[in-house]
Amino acid sequence: MPEVRGKPVDPEELTGEEGEILVRLARRSVEYYFERGEIMPVPEGLPPKLYRPGMAFVTIETYLGGGRRELRGCIGVTVPVESLAKAVIEVALESAFRDPRFPPLRREELDTVTFEVSVLSEFEYLGDTPEERLAGVVIGRDGLIVRDYRTGRSGLLLPVVPVDYVWDEETFLSQTCVKAGLWPDCWLDPHVRVYRYRARAWREEYPRGPVEERILRNEYIAKLRGAGLA
């Protein structure tokens, strides 16, 4: 495997084909572990970008039909130390077997779940004032991180979350505070640090099916219109 080196992968660099490769890697990683009981090595011959450092989350969902899904596991890495390919392979296993909210995935579930990979950009500080923070969030583009260095608490929500729940910007900020185990309006506190990042997400349309990129901003606008809010 090529040496991990270079600038972390930005999601905007990736092609649709590379996004699909990452989703296939996530599923194959879990299958390989069921078959051999060990972590799958990073394959050779991948696009060069995928050997550069990267940050990613893998989301596993139970597919209920008709496009409906139920969360089954979601874990990621937010420090670009490993190659993007290796990060996806490893967090796919974490999502499948070590998400504390769910029991470990069973082999027989592989035909009933979908895999989704979100690739994250580097983080940007949103400023000290509530006005800067509120104005700096774009639903469908940004994910958020809240950190309170006084308590050591932190929380992260992916860009897909406010889209799925049709939150506005203030609700998104508040729910990220809650994810960190803090009070909902902690984002108003200048001592609490708030960061944004961009991400792109690819997922299986159905278990083992074609891979599509989620155009989150379009999803969000469509949901707002469906709810009579836009």
GULUMTOR-167149 format. One record per atom (N, C-alpha, C, CB): residue in three letters; x negated, y, z negated. Coordinates in steps of 0.02 Angstrom, whole numbers, padded with zeros to 5 digits, always signed. Glycine has a CB too. Layout:
N
ALAXYZ;...
***
This chain:
230
MET-00042-00059+00000;MET+00000+00000+00000;MET-00044+00062+00000;MET+00048+00000-00061;PRO-00027+00113+00041;PRO-00067+00174+00041;PRO-00070+00207-00028;PRO-00039+00223+00092;GLU-00125+00242-00041;GLU-00133+00278-00104;GLU-00080+00332-00110;GLU-00203+00308-00109;VAL-00053+00340-00172;VAL-00004+00393-00184;VAL-00040+00459-00188;VAL+00037+00379-00249;ARG-00027+00503-00141;ARG-00060+00567-00140;ARG-00018+00616-00100;ARG-00131+00561-00111;GLY-00034+00680-00108;GLY+00001+00731-00070;GLY+00054+00766-00112;GLY+00032+00702-00008;LYS+00086+00815-00081;LYS+00138+00854-00112;LYS+00201+00812-00121;LYS+00153+00917-00071;PRO+00237+00821-00178;PRO+00300+00783-00186;PRO+00347+00793-00128;PRO+00334+00803-00251;VAL+00383+00741-00112;VAL+00430+00743-00056;VAL+00488+00789-00074;VAL+00456+00672-00039;ASP+00503+00836-00029;ASP+00562+00878-00036;ASP+00619+00844+00002;ASP+00549+00951-00010;PRO+00679+00843-00026;PRO+00734+00808+00009;PRO+00747+00833+00080;PRO+00797+00814-00030;GLU+00733+00897+00092;GLU+00746+00924+00159;GLU+00699+00896+00212;GLU+00740+01000+00157;GLU+00644+00865+00190;GLU+00598+00834+00238;GLU+00624+00769+00266;GLU+00531+00822+00205;LEU+00670+00737+00232;LEU+00689+00669+00250;LEU+00737+00667+00308;LEU+00719+00634+00190;THR+00729+00617+00350;THR+00776+00604+00404;THR+00831+00557+00379;THR+00740+00574+00465;GLY+00884+00552+00419;GLY+00937+00506+00401;GLY+00912+00434+00399;GLY+00994+00512+00451;GLU+00867+00417+00443;GLU+00839+00349+00444;GLU+00799+00336+00380;GLU+00793+00339+00506;GLU+00762+00385+00357;GLU+00724+00376+00295;GLU+00769+00371+00235;GLU+00675+00434+00286;GLY+00824+00409+00235;GLY+00873+00402+00182;GLY+00903+00332+00180;GLY+00927+00453+00189;GLU+00917+00306+00239;GLU+00945+00238+00243;GLU+00894+00187+00217;GLU+00965+00220+00315;ILE+00830+00195+00234;ILE+00779+00150+00210;ILE+00777+00149+00134;ILE+00709+00170+00238;LEU+00784+00207+00103;LEU+00782+00210+00030;LEU+00841+00173-00001;LEU+00782+00283+00007;VAL+00900+00179+00029;VAL+00958+00143+00002;VAL+00948+00068+00009;VAL+01023+00165+00039;ARG+00922+00047+00067;ARG+00909-00025+00077;ARG+00856-00050+00027;ARG+00886-00039+00149;LEU+00806-00008+00013;LEU+00755-00027-00036;LEU+00786-00036-00106;LEU+00700+00027-00039;ALA+00832+00008-00123;ALA+00864+00003-00189;ALA+00901-00063-00197;ALA+00912+00062-00201;ARG+00941-00080-00146;ARG+00978-00143-00150;ARG+00930-00202-00149;ARG+01028-00149-00092;ARG+00881-00200-00105;ARG+00834-00256-00100;ARG+00795-00266-00164;ARG+00786-00245-00042;SER+00779-00210-00199;SER+00743-00215-00262;SER+00782-00257-00313;SER+00731-00145-00290;VAL+00846-00246-00318;VAL+00888-00284-00365;VAL+00895-00356-00343;VAL+00958-00251-00372;GLU+00904-00367-00279;GLU+00909-00436-00254;GLU+00844-00474-00268;GLU+00924-00436-00178;TYR+00788-00442-00256;TYR+00722-00473-00266;TYR+00713-00493-00339;TYR+00665-00425-00245;TYR+00736-00450-00384;TYR+00729-00465-00455;TYR+00772-00526-00474;TYR+00748-00404-00498;PHE+00832-00530-00446;PHE+00874-00588-00459;PHE+00841-00652-00432;PHE+00943-00579-00427;GLU+00807-00646-00374;GLU+00776-00705-00343;GLU+00713-00727-00378;GLU+00761-00690-00270;ARG+00672-00678-00401;ARG+00605-00695-00425;ARG+00590-00675-00497;ARG+00554-00664-00381;GLY+00634-00634-00526;GLY+00623-00612-00594;GLY+00565-00565-00603;GLY+00612-00671-00637;GLU+00547-00529-00550;GLU+00492-00481-00555;GLU+00506-00421-00509;GLU+00425-00514-00536;ILE+00467-00368-00519;ILE+00477-00307-00480;ILE+00451-00317-00409;ILE+00443-00246-00514;MET+00490-00297-00361;MET+00470-00303-00291;MET+00412-00256-00275;MET+00530-00288-00245;PRO+00360-00279-00241;PRO+00307-00234-00220;PRO+00332-00185-00167;PRO+00246-00273-00194;VAL+00300-00128-00162;VAL+00318-00080-00110;VAL+00299-00109-00043;VAL+00284-00011-00122;PRO+00346-00113+00004;PRO+00330-00142+00070;PRO+00280-00099+00108;PRO+00394-00150+00111;GLU+00243-00131+00151;GLU+00200-00095+00198;GLU+00241-00075+00259;GLU+00139-00138+00219;GLY+00216-00027+00296;GLY+00247-00007+00359;GLY+00306+00040+00352;GLY+00270-00067+00393;LEU+00315+00070+00294;LEU+00368+00120+00286;LEU+00345+00187+00316;LEU+00385+00129+00210;PRO+00392+00232+00330;PRO+00372+00299+00352;PRO+00324+00331+00302;PRO+00434+00344+00362;PRO+00271+00365+00325;PRO+00219+00392+00280;PRO+00246+00434+00224;PRO+00171+00432+00319;LYS+00300+00473+00236;LYS+00327+00516+00183;LYS+00346+00477+00121;LYS+00387+00553+00209;LEU+00368+00416+00130;LEU+00394+00377+00074;LEU+00339+00353+00027;LEU+00435+00319+00099;TYR+00277+00359+00048;TYR+00220+00342+00005;TYR+00194+00401-00035;TYR+00164+00312+00047;ARG+00222+00461-00022;ARG+00204+00520-00061;ARG+00242+00521-00127;ARG+00217+00584-00021;PRO+00219+00559-00177;PRO+00255+00562-00241;PRO+00327+00586-00229;PRO+00219+00608-00291;GLY+00372+00562-00270;GLY+00442+00583-00263;GLY+00483+00570-00325;GLY+00473+00548-00204;MET+00540+00604-00328;MET+00587+00597-00384;MET+00654+00575-00355;MET+00594+00665-00424;ALA+00685+00526-00387;ALA+00748+00499-00361;ALA+00790+00470-00416;ALA+00734+00447-00308;PHE+00855+00468-00404;PHE+00903+00432-00445;PHE+00936+00378-00401;PHE+00956+00480-00476;VAL+00951+00322-00432;VAL+00991+00270-00399;VAL+01056+00262-00437;VAL+00952+00202-00395;THR+01111+00269-00401;THR+01178+00260-00429;THR+01208+00197-00401;THR+01223+00322-00413;ILE+01233+00154-00445;ILE+01268+00093-00425;ILE+01341+00101-00445;ILE+01236+00029-00458;GLU+01386+00088-00398;GLU+01457+00094-00411;GLU+01494+00032-00390;GLU+01486+00156-00375;THR+01544+00013-00429;THR+01589-00041-00409;THR+01637-00013-00356;THR+01629-00070-00470;TYR+01640-00046-00299;TYR+01682-00022-00244;TYR+01753-00051-00253;TYR+01653-00043-00175;LEU+01802-00006-00258;LEU+01871-00026-00272;LEU+01914-00027-00210;LEU+01901+00020-00323;GLY+01886-00009-00153;GLY+01924-00008-00091;GLY+01952+00061-00077;GLY+01980-00059-00093;GLY+01963+00075-00013;GLY+01991+00139+00006;GLY+01948+00198-00012;GLY+02058+00148-00025;GLY+01882+00187-00017;GLY+01836+00240-00035;GLY+01832+00254-00109;GLY+01856+00301+00001;ARG+01871+00218-00150;ARG+01870+00229-00223;ARG+01813+00189-00254;ARG+01938+00210-00254;ARG+01780+00219-00303;ARG+01723+00188-00335;ARG+01724+00202-00410;ARG+01657+00214-00304;GLU+01690+00159-00447;GLU+01685+00166-00519;GLU+01612+00157-00539;GLU+01731+00114-00556;LEU+01586+00204-00578;LEU+01515+00203-00596;LEU+01497+00138-00631;LEU+01498+00262-00641;ARG+01440+00109-00609;ARG+01414+00047-00639;ARG+01344+00055-00668;ARG+01414-00008-00586;GLY+01311+00109-00649;GLY+01244+00123-00675;GLY+01213+00181-00637;GLY+01200+00061-00670;CYS+01174+00222-00673;CYS+01140+00278-00640;CYS+01081+00299-00683;CYS+01188+00337-00627;ILE+01021+00291-00656;ILE+00960+00311-00691;ILE+00911+00337-00638;ILE+00929+00252-00732;GLY+00867+00383-00659;GLY+00819+00410-00612;GLY+00755+00431-00645;GLY+00848+00468-00575;VAL+00711+00459-00604;VAL+00646+00483-00628;VAL+00639+00555-00606;VAL+00587+00439-00600;THR+00616+00598-00653;THR+00613+00670-00639;THR+00541+00697-00641;THR+00655+00707-00689;VAL+00493+00652-00638;VAL+00423+00672-00634;VAL+00393+00636-00574;VAL+00383+00655-00700;PRO+00364+00673-00526;PRO+00339+00642-00465;PRO+00270+00611-00474;PRO+00337+00693-00409;VAL+00267+00553-00505;VAL+00204+00519-00517;VAL+00195+00462-00468;VAL+00202+00492-00589;GLU+00246+00420-00461;GLU+00243+00364-00414;GLU+00264+00386-00344;GLU+00288+00306-00438;SER+00249+00344-00295;SER+00274+00358-00228;SER+00351+00358-00229;SER+00247+00306-00176;LEU+00382+00393-00182;LEU+00455+00395-00180;LEU+00482+00325-00171;LEU+00479+00440-00122;ALA+00451+00284-00129;ALA+00474+00216-00119;ALA+00471+00176-00184;ALA+00433+00181-00065;LYS+00416+00181-00220;LYS+00410+00143-00282;LYS+00458+00169-00335;LYS+00338+00147-00309;ALA+00467+00234-00337;ALA+00515+00263-00384;ALA+00585+00234-00373;ALA+00517+00339-00378;VAL+00606+00230-00311;VAL+00672+00202-00295;VAL+00676+00129-00315;VAL+00688+00211-00220;ILE+00625+00091-00299;ILE+00625+00020-00317;ILE+00632+00011-00393;ILE+00559-00014-00293;GLU+00596+00051-00431;GLU+00596+00044-00504;GLU+00660+00070-00536;GLU+00537+00079-00534;VAL+00685+00127-00514;VAL+00745+00153-00547;VAL+00807+00115-00525;VAL+00754+00227-00532;ALA+00804+00081-00467;ALA+00860+00036-00449;ALA+00868-00018-00502;ALA+00849+00005-00379;LEU+00812-00045-00526;LEU+00815-00096-00578;LEU+00839-00066-00644;LEU+00746-00129-00588;GLU+00816-00006-00660;GLU+00839+00027-00721;GLU+00914+00038-00718;GLU+00802+00094-00731;SER+00939+00060-00662;SER+01010+00073-00654;SER+01050+00009-00659;SER+01024+00108-00588;ALA+01024-00045-00631;ALA+01060-00108-00631;ALA+01060-00142-00699;ALA+01030-00155-00580;PHE+01005-00138-00735;PHE+00997-00179-00795;PHE+00987-00142-00860;PHE+00940-00224-00785;ARG+00973-00077-00858;ARG+00954-00043-00920;ARG+00992+00022-00933;ARG+00882-00028-00919;ASP+01045+00034-00897;ASP+01088+00091-00914;ASP+01126+00073-00977;ASP+01137+00109-00855;PRO+01114+00109-01032;PRO+01144+00089-01096;PRO+01220+00093-01098;PRO+01116+00131-01150;ARG+01249+00125-01048;ARG+01322+00132-01047;ARG+01357+00070-01022;ARG+01341+00191-01005;PHE+01319+00024-00990;PHE+01350-00033-00957;PHE+01312-00097-00972;PHE+01354-00022-00881;PRO+01345-00154-00968;PRO+01308-00217-00973;PRO+01265-00227-00911;PRO+01357-00277-00982;PRO+01213-00269-00914;PRO+01171-00280-00855;PRO+01212-00306-00796;PRO+01115-00330-00872;LEU+01193-00285-00737;LEU+01226-00308-00676;LEU+01218-00383-00669;LEU+01197-00271-00614;ARG+01270-00417-00645;ARG+01268-00489-00633;ARG+01258-00501-00559;ARG+01332-00523-00658;ARG+01225-00556-00543;ARG+01211-00572-00473;ARG+01275-00572-00430;ARG+01178-00640-00468;GLU+01329-00598-00459;GLU+01391-00603-00419;GLU+01422-00535-00404;GLU+01442-00646-00456;GLU+01399-00482-00437;GLU+01424-00415-00423;GLU+01393-00383-00362;GLU+01413-00371-00483;LEU+01340-00412-00336;LEU+01304-00380-00280;LEU+01348-00368-00219;LEU+01244-00422-00261;ASP+01398-00411-00210;ASP+01443-00403-00153;ASP+01500-00355-00166;ASP+01470-00469-00132;THR+01503-00327-00227;THR+01559-00283-00245;THR+01536-00214-00265;THR+01599-00313-00300;VAL+01470-00201-00261;VAL+01445-00135-00280;VAL+01411-00101-00221;VAL+01396-00141-00339;THR+01409-00035-00224;THR+01372+00005-00175;THR+01312+00038-00209;THR+01418+00058-00141;PHE+01261+00051-00169;PHE+01201+00084-00193;PHE+01197+00154-00162;PHE+01137+00043-00176;GLU+01177+00202-00203;GLU+01168+00271-00180;GLU+01101+00296-00206;GLU+01226+00316-00205;VAL+01065+00331-00164;VAL+01000+00360-00183;VAL+01003+00436-00174;VAL+00942+00330-00141;SER+00986+00471-00228;SER+00980+00544-00225;SER+00906+00562-00232;SER+01022+00579-00282;VAL+00880+00601-00185;VAL+00811+00623-00187;VAL+00810+00695-00210;VAL+00776+00615-00117;LEU+00769+00710-00261;LEU+00770+00775-00294;LEU+00711+00818-00271;LEU+00768+00766-00369;SER+00724+00883-00270;SER+00670+00932-00259;SER+00637+00949-00326;SER+00698+00996-00225;GLU+00585+00989-00323;GLU+00555+01014-00385;GLU+00603+01065-00417;GLU+00486+01047-00371;PHE+00594+01077-00482;PHE+00641+01117-00521;PHE+00625+01191-00515;PHE+00641+01095-00594;GLU+00678+01232-00519;GLU+00671+01305-00519;GLU+00705+01334-00581;GLU+00702+01336-00454;TYR+00671+01378-00617;TYR+00699+01409-00676;TYR+00753+01459-00654;TYR+00645+01444-00718;LEU+00809+01460-00690;LEU+00866+01501-00670;LEU+00867+01570-00703;LEU+00929+01465-00684;GLY+00819+01587-00743;GLY+00819+01653-00774;GLY+00844+01651-00845;GLY+00861+01701-00734;ASP+00838+01708-00880;ASP+00854+01711-00951;ASP+00925+01731-00967;ASP+00808+01759-00985;THR+00959+01764-00920;THR+01025+01792-00936;THR+01081+01747-00910;THR+01033+01862-00907;PRO+01139+01748-00943;PRO+01196+01710-00918;PRO+01215+01729-00846;PRO+01256+01719-00964;GLU+01209+01793-00830;GLU+01227+01816-00763;GLU+01183+01784-00710;GLU+01222+01893-00758;GLU+01117+01782-00723;GLU+01070+01751-00676;GLU+01086+01677-00668;GLU+00997+01760-00699;ARG+01101+01644-00723;ARG+01113+01572-00722;ARG+01177+01556-00683;ARG+01117+01545-00793;LEU+01229+01594-00697;LEU+01292+01581-00663;LEU+01287+01596-00588;LEU+01348+01624-00694;ALA+01253+01650-00570;ALA+01246+01668-00500;ALA+01199+01622-00462;ALA+01221+01740-00494;GLY+01156+01587-00498;GLY+01105+01545-00466;GLY+01128+01475-00448;GLY+01047+01541-00509;VAL+01189+01457-00467;VAL+01213+01388-00455;VAL+01258+01386-00394;VAL+01251+01362-00517;VAL+01244+01340-00349;VAL+01287+01328-00291;VAL+01312+01256-00295;VAL+01249+01341-00223;ILE+01377+01247-00304;ILE+01405+01180-00307;ILE+01398+01147-00240;ILE+01480+01182-00329;GLY+01376+01085-00240;GLY+01366+01048-00178;GLY+01295+01052-00152;GLY+01412+01073-00126;ARG+01255+01096-00183;ARG+01184+01100-00165;ARG+01139+01084-00225;ARG+01168+01170-00139;ASP+01158+01111-00283;ASP+01113+01109-00341;ASP+01133+01056-00392;ASP+01112+01176-00375;GLY+01082+01027-00423;GLY+01089+00992-00486;GLY+01061+01036-00541;GLY+01053+00923-00484;LEU+01076+01018-00604;LEU+01055+01060-00659;LEU+01020+01019-00713;LEU+01115+01095-00689;ILE+00974+01054-00747;ILE+00940+01026-00806;ILE+00942+01079-00861;ILE+00865+01006-00789;VAL+00960+01058-00920;VAL+00960+01101-00979;VAL+00910+01073-01029;VAL+01032+01107-01011;ARG+00867+01115-01056;ARG+00818+01093-01105;ARG+00816+01142-01164;ARG+00747+01088-01073;ASP+00820+01114-01224;ASP+00812+01153-01285;ASP+00748+01129-01318;ASP+00875+01145-01333;TYR+00695+01168-01311;TYR+00630+01148-01337;TYR+00627+01150-01413;TYR+00576+01192-01308;ARG+00675+01183-01445;ARG+00677+01185-01518;ARG+00698+01118-01546;ARG+00724+01240-01542;THR+00744+01084-01512;THR+00770+01020-01536;THR+00743+00960-01496;THR+00845+01020-01533;GLY+00712+00975-01438;GLY+00688+00920-01395;GLY+00743+00889-01353;GLY+00656+00867-01437;ARG+00803+00916-01356;ARG+00859+00889-01317;ARG+00857+00914-01245;ARG+00926+00907-01350;SER+00876+00871-01199;SER+00881+00891-01129;SER+00934+00849-01094;SER+00813+00884-01093;GLY+00962+00876-01041;GLY+01012+00840-01003;GLY+01008+00858-00930;GLY+01082+00854-01030;LEU+01025+00811-00887;LEU+01023+00822-00814;LEU+01087+00796-00784;LEU+00962+00787-00782;LEU+01114+00834-00738;LEU+01171+00810-00697;LEU+01153+00819-00624;LEU+01236+00848-00715;LEU+01169+00769-00584;LEU+01156+00770-00512;LEU+01206+00816-00477;LEU+01160+00699-00483;PRO+01188+00840-00417;PRO+01234+00882-00378;PRO+01300+00848-00361;PRO+01201+00904-00315;VAL+01300+00781-00359;VAL+01362+00746-00341;VAL+01415+00752-00396;VAL+01348+00673-00327;VAL+01393+00764-00459;VAL+01440+00762-00515;VAL+01493+00817-00512;VAL+01402+00767-00581;PRO+01474+00881-00504;PRO+01527+00932-00501;PRO+01570+00925-00438;PRO+01496+01001-00502;VAL+01543+00895-00386;VAL+01583+00882-00326;VAL+01636+00829-00341;VAL+01538+00860-00268;ASP+01615+00774-00372;ASP+01662+00720-00388;ASP+01718+00743-00434;ASP+01625+00661-00418;TYR+01700+00788-00482;TYR+01750+00810-00531;TYR+01780+00878-00515;TYR+01717+00814-00599;VAL+01760+00907-00459;VAL+01785+00972-00436;VAL+01778+01026-00490;VAL+01859+00966-00414;TRP+01718+01031-00518;TRP+01704+01082-00568;TRP+01684+01148-00534;TRP+01648+01059-00615;ASP+01696+01203-00569;ASP+01667+01266-00547;ASP+01598+01274-00579;ASP+01713+01326-00565;GLU+01564+01329-00565;GLU+01495+01338-00587;GLU+01490+01340-00664;GLU+01467+01402-00558;GLU+01536+01375-00696;GLU+01533+01380-00769;GLU+01544+01312-00802;GLU+01584+01431-00795;THR+01591+01274-00775;THR+01603+01207-00803;THR+01543+01162-00793;THR+01665+01175-00770;PHE+01510+01168-00736;PHE+01451+01129-00722;PHE+01395+01144-00773;PHE+01425+01142-00650;LEU+01384+01208-00785;LEU+01335+01228-00835;LEU+01353+01200-00905;LEU+01329+01305-00838;SER+01416+01206-00923;SER+01438+01183-00989;SER+01431+01107-00996;SER+01510+01203-01001;GLN+01449+01071-00943;GLN+01445+00998-00947;GLN+01373+00973-00948;GLN+01482+00967-00887;THR+01328+01011-00918;THR+01257+00993-00923;THR+01232+01003-00995;THR+01214+01035-00874;CYS+01257+01055-01028;CYS+01241+01064-01099;CYS+01266+01004-01140;CYS+01272+01129-01125;VAL+01327+00983-01126;VAL+01356+00926-01162;VAL+01315+00863-01149;VAL+01430+00914-01141;LYS+01293+00854-01087;LYS+01251+00796-01071;LYS+01187+00796-01112;LYS+01234+00794-00995;ALA+01163+00855-01128;ALA+01102+00861-01168;ALA+01115+00852-01243;ALA+01070+00929-01157;GLY+01179+00842-01261;GLY+01195+00836-01331;GLY+01197+00902-01367;GLY+01147+00791-01365;LEU+01208+00957-01329;LEU+01210+01024-01357;LEU+01281+01052-01353;LEU+01161+01071-01319;TRP+01292+01110-01380;TRP+01357+01142-01378;TRP+01372+01164-01306;TRP+01360+01201-01427;PRO+01436+01164-01285;PRO+01452+01177-01215;PRO+01429+01245-01188;PRO+01525+01173-01206;ASP+01425+01295-01230;ASP+01403+01361-01205;ASP+01329+01374-01220;ASP+01445+01416-01236;CYS+01290+01321-01227;CYS+01218+01330-01241;CYS+01183+01366-01185;CYS+01185+01263-01252;TRP+01210+01364-01124;TRP+01178+01398-01068;TRP+01178+01474-01075;TRP+01212+01378-01003;LEU+01218+01500-01123;LEU+01218+01571-01137;LEU+01158+01592-01180;LEU+01282+01591-01171;ASP+01126+01544-01211;ASP+01072+01556-01258;ASP+01006+01566-01220;ASP+01066+01498-01309;PRO+00972+01623-01226;PRO+00909+01634-01190;PRO+00853+01588-01213;PRO+00887+01706-01198;HIS+00861+01556-01271;HIS+00810+01510-01295;HIS+00817+01440-01264;HIS+00813+01505-01371;VAL+00874+01428-01233;VAL+00885+01365-01197;VAL+00866+01377-01124;VAL+00960+01341-01203;ARG+00826+01332-01098;ARG+00802+01339-01029;ARG+00849+01302-00981;ARG+00729+01312-01022;VAL+00866+01335-00926;VAL+00910+01306-00876;VAL+00874+01306-00809;VAL+00978+01344-00871;TYR+00873+01248-00777;TYR+00839+01240-00713;TYR+00889+01212-00661;TYR+00777+01194-00720;ARG+00876+01228-00599;ARG+00914+01197-00545;ARG+00865+01160-00500;ARG+00954+01251-00504;TYR+00893+01115-00461;TYR+00854+01080-00409;TYR+00902+01061-00353;TYR+00817+01017-00439;ARG+00875+01050-00296;ARG+00915+01027-00239;ARG+00909+00950-00234;ARG+00892+01061-00173;ALA+00958+00920-00202;ALA+00955+00848-00190;ALA+00996+00831-00129;ALA+00980+00809-00252;ARG+00975+00777-00097;ARG+01016+00747-00044;ARG+01030+00675-00064;ARG+00980+00750+00026;ALA+01089+00652-00046;ALA+01111+00585-00068;ALA+01135+00544-00009;ALA+01168+00591-00120;TRP+01113+00482-00008;TRP+01135+00433+00042;TRP+01165+00374+00006;TRP+01076+00411+00089;ARG+01218+00344+00034;ARG+01248+00286+00001;ARG+01279+00239+00052;ARG+01300+00308-00049;GLU+01289+00177+00030;GLU+01325+00129+00071;GLU+01399+00149+00073;GLU+01317+00056+00042;GLU+01428+00145+00133;GLU+01499+00161+00139;GLU+01542+00111+00101;GLU+01520+00163+00213;TYR+01520+00049+00101;TYR+01551-00005+00063;TYR+01496-00056+00050;TYR+01612-00037+00101;PRO+01506-00106+00006;PRO+01451-00151-00012;PRO+01418-00183+00049;PRO+01477-00206-00057;ARG+01352-00173+00054;ARG+01311-00198+00109;ARG+01329-00166+00176;ARG+01318-00274+00115;GLY+01365-00112+00175;GLY+01388-00080+00236;GLY+01340-00028+00263;GLY+01454-00049+00225;PRO+01362+00008+00315;PRO+01320+00062+00342;PRO+01305+00114+00289;PRO+01356+00095+00402;VAL+01250+00149+00299;VAL+01229+00202+00252;VAL+01246+00270+00282;VAL+01153+00197+00236;GLU+01276+00312+00240;GLU+01294+00379+00261;GLU+01262+00430+00214;GLU+01372+00387+00262;GLU+01248+00489+00240;GLU+01228+00544+00197;GLU+01290+00579+00172;GLU+01181+00593+00233;ARG+01292+00594+00108;ARG+01347+00632+00080;ARG+01333+00707+00091;ARG+01356+00617+00004;ILE+01377+00740+00128;ILE+01371+00812+00138;ILE+01411+00845+00082;ILE+01396+00835+00210;LEU+01378+00857+00026;LEU+01413+00872-00036;LEU+01452+00937-00032;LEU+01364+00876-00092;ARG+01425+00987+00000;ARG+01461+01051+00004;ARG+01526+01042+00041;ARG+01418+01104+00039;ASN+01526+01003+00096;ASN+01587+00990+00133;ASN+01637+00950+00091;ASN+01572+00952+00198;GLU+01612+00901+00053;GLU+01656+00862+00009;GLU+01690+00909-00041;GLU+01616+00807-00028;TYR+01651+00954-00069;TYR+01678+00999-00120;TYR+01732+01045-00092;TYR+01621+01041-00151;ILE+01718+01074-00035;ILE+01767+01120-00004;ILE+01832+01082+00013;ILE+01738+01153+00060;ALA+01824+01020+00038;ALA+01883+00980+00055;ALA+01925+00965-00008;ALA+01862+00915+00090;LYS+01892+00951-00063;LYS+01927+00936-00125;LYS+01961+00999-00153;LYS+01880+00907-00178;LEU+01928+01056-00147;LEU+01959+01118-00169;LEU+02022+01132-00129;LEU+01910+01177-00162;ARG+02018+01122-00063;ARG+02077+01134-00020;ARG+02132+01084-00038;ARG+02058+01127+00055;GLY+02113+01022-00049;GLY+02163+00971-00067;GLY+02199+00987-00132;GLY+02131+00903-00072;ALA+02164+01022-00177;ALA+02193+01041-00241;ALA+02226+01110-00238;ALA+02140+01040-00295;GLY+02225+01141-00178;GLY+02255+01207-00171;GLY+02215+01262-00203;GLY+02323+01208-00200;LEU+02148+01251-00210;LEU+02105+01300-00244;LEU+02062+01339-00195;LEU+02060+01264-00293;ALA+02068+01325-00131;ALA+02028+01361-00080;ALA+02068+01369-00017;ALA+01962+01324-00065;
***
